[in-house]
Amino acid sequence: MSDPQDAKRREFLSTVGTGAAALGVLSVVGGALAASPAQARAQAPAKPGDADNFYTSDQVTVQKVRFKNQYQTEVAGNLYAPRSLDRNARNPALVVSHPMGAVKEQSANLYATKMAERGFVALSIDLPCWGESDGPRNLVAPDMYAEAFSAAVDFLGAQPMIDRERIGVIGICGSGSFAISAAKIDPRMKAVATVSMYDMGAANRHALRKSLTPAQRQAIIAEAARQRDVEFAGGPLKYTSGTVHELTARSTPIEREFYEFYRTPRGEVTPAGATPQTTTHPTLTSNVKFMNFYPFNDIETISPRPLLFITGDRAHSREFSEDAYRLAAEPKELHVVPGAGHVDLYDRVGLIPWDALTAFFRKNLARPA
């Protein structure tokens, strides 16, 4: 049975607009029912022909790794390397992280594999509290997320086959904002690329196109505060945000876009210890921490290290890449992919600009003359 409060929240969202609906301000309880696989197939549009989230390559080796961050918890990752790699040399490397609420098996492994085919060692990671990394499940912890990038640089720099002066990062969706947050205070990240970036702070404070009013924001904060009391007293966790579990006639285009990836075989992953009902959903009480997250403040201090912002011309998230580009100092580049929506750049190998990414990192992680 559905939570009657969810219906009220959906009604609330309809007054806010598609921006807030895209963020899924709607809360769900841990026991909410997910659509069955058959329902998911019936509801979703056809998978794009070039969507290849689970791509693998016989040109690449992969090794599962774990390493500690400054919180003394472990970050899990997959280390990809070209089979032709000269392991006696010092090679450039990349850290790659997944969309917010996802796991490395969703988009990050694809990017790491493709970049390894192009000559880079690439480490895809699970953010803390997600996937195989340590931490309370589905917890929002922006500082820990940013720290995971620095911990990944620690790990890569300690590998004999890696040149610690030639490490770059790729952040996809929400991880774009975590990568920028990390790079501001970690100059070892020599080049930063974001793809379909969400500024998770602005997205939660204002929603898309600033469609969330201050009063509505305060209502979300108040609900999270009340839920803290419930959970402290031993009540059940409540989840928020993330991807809807079924499509209806009222589903927005953005809800459908995410559903097509996260709730169908195109990209669905349920990690060990998780359930389909909780995948993609942060906990309600922790999600408000994003309202204190300002990754673009002082973004200009990353200069003279280069920034590449990749977005689609049809992406509902395009505003965040444009904002970051406007605020950043040179050298910087905004690469807009024709015909691409937000989720298209998660896995559509025919649309993702591999040549632009490769050229950016080959130039900016080149061995000094």
C-alpha positions as CSV (number, residue, x, y, z in Angstrom):
1,M,0.0,0.0,0.0
2,S,1.3,3.4,-0.8
3,D,2.1,6.0,1.9
4,P,-0.7,8.7,1.8
5,Q,2.0,11.2,2.7
6,D,3.7,10.4,-0.7
7,A,0.5,11.5,-2.5
8,K,0.5,14.8,-0.6
9,R,4.2,15.3,-1.5
10,R,3.5,14.6,-5.1
11,E,0.8,17.2,-5.1
12,F,3.3,19.6,-3.5
13,L,5.8,18.9,-6.2
14,S,3.2,19.7,-8.9
15,T,3.1,23.2,-7.5
16,V,6.9,23.5,-7.5
17,G,7.5,22.4,-11.1
18,T,9.5,19.8,-12.9
19,G,12.8,21.1,-11.4
20,A,11.9,19.8,-7.9
21,A,10.3,16.7,-9.4
22,A,13.5,15.8,-11.1
23,L,15.3,15.9,-7.8
24,G,12.6,13.6,-6.3
25,V,11.9,15.7,-3.2
26,L,9.1,13.1,-2.8
27,S,10.0,10.8,0.1
28,V,9.6,7.1,0.1
29,V,9.6,4.7,3.1
30,G,12.0,1.8,3.1
31,G,9.1,-0.6,2.4
32,A,7.8,1.1,-0.7
33,L,6.9,-1.3,-3.5
34,A,9.0,-1.3,-6.6
35,A,7.7,-2.1,-10.0
36,S,8.3,-5.7,-11.1
37,P,10.8,-6.4,-13.9
38,A,7.9,-7.1,-16.2
39,Q,6.2,-3.8,-15.3
40,A,9.5,-2.0,-15.8
41,R,9.8,-3.4,-19.3
42,A,6.3,-2.4,-20.2
43,Q,6.6,1.1,-18.9
44,A,10.0,2.1,-20.3
45,P,10.7,3.2,-23.8
46,A,13.0,1.2,-26.0
47,K,16.6,1.2,-25.0
48,P,18.7,3.4,-27.3
49,G,20.8,1.3,-29.6
50,D,24.1,2.8,-28.5
51,A,23.4,2.5,-24.7
52,D,26.1,0.2,-23.3
53,N,26.4,0.8,-19.6
54,F,27.8,-2.7,-18.9
55,Y,30.5,-2.6,-21.7
56,T,33.6,-4.7,-21.2
57,S,36.8,-4.8,-23.2
58,D,39.4,-7.5,-23.9
59,Q,41.9,-4.7,-24.4
60,V,41.8,-3.8,-20.7
61,T,42.6,-5.5,-17.4
62,V,40.5,-4.9,-14.2
63,Q,41.4,-5.4,-10.6
64,K,39.2,-4.8,-7.6
65,V,40.8,-2.6,-5.0
66,R,40.1,-1.1,-1.6
67,F,41.9,1.8,0.2
68,K,41.3,4.0,3.2
69,N,40.3,7.6,3.3
70,Q,41.1,10.2,6.0
71,Y,38.0,9.0,7.9
72,Q,39.7,5.5,8.2
73,T,36.9,3.9,6.2
74,E,37.4,2.0,3.0
75,V,36.6,3.1,-0.5
76,A,36.0,0.4,-3.0
77,G,37.1,0.7,-6.6
78,N,37.9,-1.1,-9.9
79,L,41.4,-0.4,-11.3
80,Y,41.4,-0.5,-15.1
81,A,44.6,-0.6,-17.2
82,P,45.5,-1.1,-20.9
83,R,46.8,-4.6,-21.5
84,S,49.6,-3.0,-23.4
85,L,50.6,-0.8,-20.4
86,D,54.3,-0.5,-19.7
87,R,54.2,-1.3,-15.9
88,N,57.9,-0.3,-15.6
89,A,57.1,3.3,-16.6
90,R,55.2,6.0,-14.8
91,N,51.8,6.4,-16.5
92,P,49.0,9.0,-16.3
93,A,45.9,8.0,-14.4
94,L,42.3,9.0,-13.9
95,V,39.8,8.8,-11.0
96,V,36.2,8.3,-12.2
97,S,33.1,8.4,-10.0
98,H,29.4,7.7,-10.6
99,P,26.2,9.7,-10.6
100,M,24.7,10.7,-7.2
101,G,22.8,7.7,-5.8
102,A,24.3,5.3,-8.2
103,V,27.2,2.9,-7.9
104,K,30.4,2.5,-9.9
105,E,28.7,-0.2,-12.1
106,Q,26.5,2.6,-13.4
107,S,28.4,4.8,-15.8
108,A,31.8,5.0,-13.9
109,N,33.0,1.6,-15.0
110,L,32.1,2.3,-18.6
111,Y,34.0,5.6,-18.6
112,A,37.0,3.9,-16.9
113,T,37.0,1.1,-19.4
114,K,36.8,3.4,-22.4
115,M,39.6,5.7,-21.1
116,A,41.8,2.6,-20.3
117,E,41.3,1.6,-24.0
118,R,42.7,5.0,-24.8
119,G,45.9,4.5,-22.8
120,F,45.0,5.7,-19.3
121,V,45.0,3.8,-16.0
122,A,41.6,4.5,-14.7
123,L,40.1,3.9,-11.2
124,S,36.4,3.9,-10.9
125,I,35.2,4.3,-7.3
126,D,32.1,3.9,-5.2
127,L,31.4,7.0,-3.1
128,P,31.3,6.3,0.6
129,C,28.0,4.9,1.8
130,W,27.2,3.6,-1.7
131,G,28.0,0.3,-3.5
132,E,30.9,-1.6,-2.0
133,S,32.4,1.3,-0.1
134,D,32.1,1.6,3.7
135,G,29.7,3.9,5.5
136,P,26.0,3.9,6.5
137,R,23.9,3.0,3.5
138,N,22.6,5.8,1.3
139,L,23.9,8.5,3.6
140,V,24.5,12.0,2.1
141,A,28.0,13.2,3.2
142,P,29.3,15.7,0.8
143,D,32.7,16.1,2.6
144,M,33.2,12.3,2.6
145,Y,32.3,12.2,-1.1
146,A,34.9,14.8,-2.0
147,E,37.5,13.1,0.3
148,A,37.0,9.9,-1.7
149,F,38.5,11.6,-4.7
150,S,41.5,12.7,-2.7
151,A,41.8,9.2,-1.2
152,A,41.8,7.8,-4.7
153,V,44.6,10.1,-5.6
154,D,46.5,8.8,-2.5
155,F,46.0,5.3,-3.7
156,L,47.0,5.9,-7.4
157,G,50.0,8.0,-6.4
158,A,51.4,5.1,-4.4
159,Q,51.3,2.7,-7.3
160,P,54.7,2.2,-9.0
161,M,53.2,2.3,-12.5
162,I,51.5,5.7,-11.9
163,D,53.1,9.2,-12.2
164,R,51.6,11.0,-9.2
165,E,52.1,14.3,-11.0
166,R,49.8,13.2,-13.9
167,I,46.5,12.3,-12.2
168,G,43.1,13.7,-13.4
169,V,39.5,13.1,-12.4
170,I,36.1,12.6,-14.1
171,G,32.9,13.3,-12.2
172,I,29.6,12.2,-13.6
173,C,26.3,13.9,-12.6
174,G,26.5,14.7,-8.9
175,S,30.1,13.5,-8.7
176,G,31.0,16.4,-11.0
177,S,30.3,18.7,-8.1
178,F,32.2,16.5,-5.6
179,A,35.2,16.4,-7.9
180,I,35.2,20.2,-8.1
181,S,34.9,20.4,-4.3
182,A,37.9,18.1,-3.9
183,A,40.0,19.8,-6.6
184,K,39.7,23.2,-4.9
185,I,41.8,21.9,-2.0
186,D,43.8,19.1,-3.7
187,P,46.3,20.4,-6.3
188,R,47.4,16.9,-7.1
189,M,44.3,16.7,-9.3
190,K,45.9,18.1,-12.4
191,A,42.9,18.2,-14.7
192,V,39.2,17.9,-14.0
193,A,36.4,16.9,-16.3
194,T,32.7,16.8,-15.4
195,V,29.9,15.1,-17.4
196,S,26.2,15.9,-17.1
197,M,27.1,17.7,-13.9
198,Y,24.6,18.4,-11.1
199,D,25.6,21.0,-8.5
200,M,24.0,19.0,-5.7
201,G,24.0,22.0,-3.4
202,A,22.1,24.3,-5.7
203,A,19.9,21.5,-6.9
204,N,18.6,20.9,-3.4
205,R,18.5,24.5,-2.3
206,H,16.7,25.8,-5.4
207,A,15.8,22.8,-7.7
208,L,16.1,23.1,-11.4
209,R,15.6,26.6,-12.9
210,K,15.3,27.9,-9.3
211,S,11.8,26.5,-9.0
212,L,11.9,25.7,-5.3
213,T,10.8,28.7,-3.1
214,P,12.4,29.5,0.3
215,A,9.2,28.4,2.0
216,Q,9.2,25.1,0.2
217,R,12.8,24.6,1.1
218,Q,12.0,25.2,4.8
219,A,9.2,22.7,4.6
220,I,11.7,20.0,3.4
221,I,14.2,20.9,6.2
222,A,11.4,20.7,8.8
223,E,10.3,17.3,7.6
224,A,13.9,16.0,7.8
225,A,14.2,17.4,11.3
226,R,11.1,15.7,12.5
227,Q,12.3,12.5,10.9
228,R,15.5,12.7,12.9
229,D,13.4,12.5,16.1
230,V,11.5,9.5,14.7
231,E,14.7,7.7,13.9
232,F,16.5,8.6,17.2
233,A,13.5,7.0,19.0
234,G,14.0,3.8,17.0
235,G,11.6,4.4,14.1
236,P,12.3,3.3,10.5
237,L,14.5,5.1,8.1
238,K,12.9,7.2,5.5
239,Y,14.4,7.8,2.0
240,T,14.0,10.6,-0.4
241,S,15.0,11.8,-3.9
242,G,16.3,9.2,-6.4
243,T,14.4,7.5,-9.2
244,V,10.7,6.6,-9.2
245,H,9.7,2.9,-9.1
246,E,6.8,3.2,-11.6
247,L,5.7,5.5,-14.3
248,T,2.2,7.0,-14.5
249,A,0.4,9.3,-16.8
250,R,1.6,12.1,-14.5
251,S,5.3,11.2,-14.7
252,T,7.5,14.0,-15.9
253,P,9.9,13.7,-18.8
254,I,12.8,13.8,-16.3
255,E,11.3,11.1,-14.2
256,R,11.0,9.0,-17.3
257,E,14.5,9.7,-18.3
258,F,16.0,8.5,-15.0
259,Y,13.5,5.5,-14.8
260,E,14.7,4.3,-18.3
261,F,18.2,4.0,-16.9
262,Y,17.9,3.0,-13.3
263,R,14.8,0.9,-13.3
264,T,15.3,-1.2,-16.5
265,P,18.0,-3.7,-17.6
266,R,19.7,-0.8,-19.4
267,G,21.4,0.3,-16.2
268,E,19.7,-1.3,-13.1
269,V,22.1,-2.5,-10.4
270,T,21.2,-3.6,-6.9
271,P,24.4,-3.9,-4.9
272,A,24.9,-6.6,-2.3
273,G,23.1,-5.6,0.9
274,A,20.7,-3.3,-0.8
275,T,17.2,-3.8,-2.2
276,P,15.6,-2.5,-5.4
277,Q,13.3,-0.4,-3.1
278,T,16.3,1.7,-1.7
279,T,18.6,2.0,-4.7
280,T,19.2,5.6,-5.8
281,H,17.4,6.9,-2.7
282,P,19.4,8.9,-0.1
283,T,18.1,9.0,3.5
284,L,15.8,11.9,4.1
285,T,17.5,13.1,7.2
286,S,20.9,13.3,5.6
287,N,19.9,14.7,2.2
288,V,19.4,18.2,3.6
289,K,23.2,18.3,4.2
290,F,23.4,19.2,0.5
291,M,21.8,22.5,1.3
292,N,25.1,23.5,3.0
293,F,27.1,22.3,0.0
294,Y,28.6,25.1,-2.2
295,P,31.0,23.4,-4.6
296,F,31.2,26.4,-7.0
297,N,32.3,28.9,-4.4
298,D,35.9,29.7,-5.1
299,I,35.9,27.5,-8.2
300,E,38.3,30.0,-9.8
301,T,41.0,28.9,-7.4
302,I,41.4,25.7,-9.3
303,S,43.1,27.7,-12.1
304,P,45.7,27.3,-13.6
305,R,44.6,23.7,-13.6
306,P,42.2,23.1,-16.5
307,L,38.5,22.3,-16.3
308,L,36.3,20.6,-19.0
309,F,32.5,20.7,-18.6
310,I,30.6,18.3,-20.8
311,T,26.8,18.6,-21.1
312,G,24.1,17.8,-23.7
313,D,22.2,20.5,-25.6
314,R,19.0,18.8,-24.4
315,A,20.2,18.1,-20.8
316,H,17.9,19.3,-18.1
317,S,21.0,19.7,-16.0
318,R,22.8,22.0,-18.5
319,E,22.4,25.0,-16.3
320,F,24.9,23.6,-13.8
321,S,27.7,23.1,-16.3
322,E,27.0,26.6,-17.7
323,D,27.1,28.1,-14.2
324,A,30.4,26.4,-13.4
325,Y,31.9,27.5,-16.7
326,R,30.9,31.1,-16.1
327,L,32.4,31.1,-12.6
328,A,35.6,29.2,-13.3
329,A,38.9,30.9,-14.4
330,E,40.9,29.9,-17.4
331,P,41.8,27.4,-18.7
332,K,38.3,26.1,-19.1
333,E,36.1,24.5,-21.8
334,L,32.4,24.0,-22.1
335,H,31.6,21.1,-24.5
336,V,28.0,20.8,-25.5
337,V,27.0,17.5,-27.1
338,P,24.4,17.9,-29.9
339,G,21.3,15.8,-29.4
340,A,22.3,14.6,-25.9
341,G,20.1,14.6,-22.8
342,H,21.4,14.3,-19.3
343,V,21.2,10.5,-19.0
344,D,22.4,10.0,-22.5
345,L,25.9,10.9,-21.4
346,Y,25.8,8.1,-18.8
347,D,26.0,5.3,-21.3
348,R,25.3,6.2,-24.9
349,V,28.7,5.4,-26.3
350,G,27.8,6.9,-29.7
351,L,27.1,10.3,-28.0
352,I,29.7,10.5,-25.3
353,P,32.6,12.7,-26.6
354,W,35.4,10.2,-26.0
355,D,37.7,12.1,-28.4
356,A,37.2,15.3,-26.5
357,L,37.9,13.6,-23.1
358,T,41.0,11.9,-24.5
359,A,42.4,15.0,-26.0
360,F,41.8,17.0,-22.8
361,F,43.7,14.5,-20.6
362,R,46.4,13.7,-23.1
363,K,47.2,17.4,-23.3
364,N,46.9,18.2,-19.6
365,L,48.5,15.1,-18.2
366,A,51.3,15.0,-20.7
367,R,54.8,14.3,-19.4
368,P,56.7,17.6,-19.0
369,A,59.1,18.3,-21.8
